């Protein structure tokens, strides 16, 4: 059985898929918010979008590529074969995710950052999250 219903446990193999789906959802949600928050489009949006793509790729290359590799390795080396479904992150990563979500919602709700700039921050962060999910999918389908 893929999911143990009472304890929410999955095999390490399927935990990689759960992680891939979570990272895809997070990256997709940020990209969606980034592209829909700003209507009409601001002046010079093409230049700003290009900068977001470059910055997102740099974030992926310098930070998220290493983070996703560490998570894949940690999942593969978990000491039990059927960990709890929420084991795709460790406590430090959950705390980081919580603080980033809180900061994003706070910035959006308080208006501390204009929607124009907030949208580009969302796109810049959505790109490396979505790209990182591919490592989890690749490991899931190739192992």
N, C-alpha and C positions, 0 to 999 in steps of 0.2 A: 504494500500500500504506500502511495506517495506521501500522504499526510496522515500521521497518527492523530486522530480526531480529539482525543482527550487531553493530550499534552502538547499539541501543536508542534510535533517534531517531524523533521524531514531528513532525508539522507543528505550528506554533504554535497553530493552531486546536484540535488535539487535546490539546495541552499544557494548555490551559484546562480541558478535561474531566478530565485527570489531576489537576490542582490541585483541582478541585471535589470529586473523589472522595476525595482525601487529606484535605481539610478536613472533608468529611462524616464520614469514618471517625474522625478525631481528635475531633470534636465528639460524634459518636455514642458513641464509646468512653467519653469522660468522662461523658456523661449516663448511660450504662448503669452504669458504676462508681458514680456518685453515687446512683443509685436502688436499687442492689442491695447496697451495702456495709453498709447500716444496717437490720438486722432484729432486733427489731421496731422500728417507727417511734418516734423519740424524742418526748418531750412537745412540744407546740406545733409540730409539724412543718409545719403549714399556714402559720404565720407565717414560719418559717424558709425554707420553699420560696418564699413570696412575696417575701421579701427577696432570695433567690438570683436570682429572675427579674428583679427590679428592678436588682440589681447587674449581672447578665449583660447586660441591655439597655443599661445605662450603659457597661459595658466595650465593647460593640459600637459604640455611638454615639460614644464618645470616643476609642477606640483601634483596634478591629478593622475598623471601616468604612474608615478611612484606610489601614490596612495592606493590606487586601484590594484596595483600589483601586490602590495602588502596585504590587502584584504583578501585577494584570491589565495595567496599563500597561506594566510591565517586560516581561511575556511578549509583548505585542503589538509591542513595539519591539525585540525581540531582533534582532541583526544577521543571523542566519542563519534560513532558512525552516524547517529541520528540526533543531531543537536536541535535545540529549540529553534523554531522558525525565525526568531528575532536575532539569532546569532550572527547574522551577516555583518553586523557592526559590533565593535567593542564599546565599552562605556565611554571612552574618550571621544569616539566618533559620534555617538548619540548626543553627547553634550555639545560637540561642535555643530552638529546638525540643528539642534534645538536653538543654539545661540544665533546661528545664521538665519533661521526662519524667523525668529523673534526680531532680529535686527531688520530684516526685509519688510516684515509686516509693520513694524514701528515706523520705519522711514516712509512707507506708503501711507499709513493712516494719519501721521502727524503732519505730513506735507513738508517735512524738514528738507527733503530733496525734491526738486521739481520733477514731475512725471517724465519730462523729456530725458533727463539724465538717469532717472531710476530705470526707465525702460532699457537703456543701453547697459546699465549695470546688470540687469536681469539677463539680457542676451549674452553679455560677456561671461557670466557664470553658468548659464545654461549649456553653452557649447562644450566646455570641458566635462561637465557632468554627463551629458549625453554621450560624448566620445568615450568616457571611462566605462560606460555600460557595455560597450562592445567587447572589452576584455573579458567581462563576466560571461557574455554570450558565447564568445569564442572558446573559453575554457569549458563551459557547460557542454557545448556541442562537440568538442574535440577530445573529451575525456571519457 
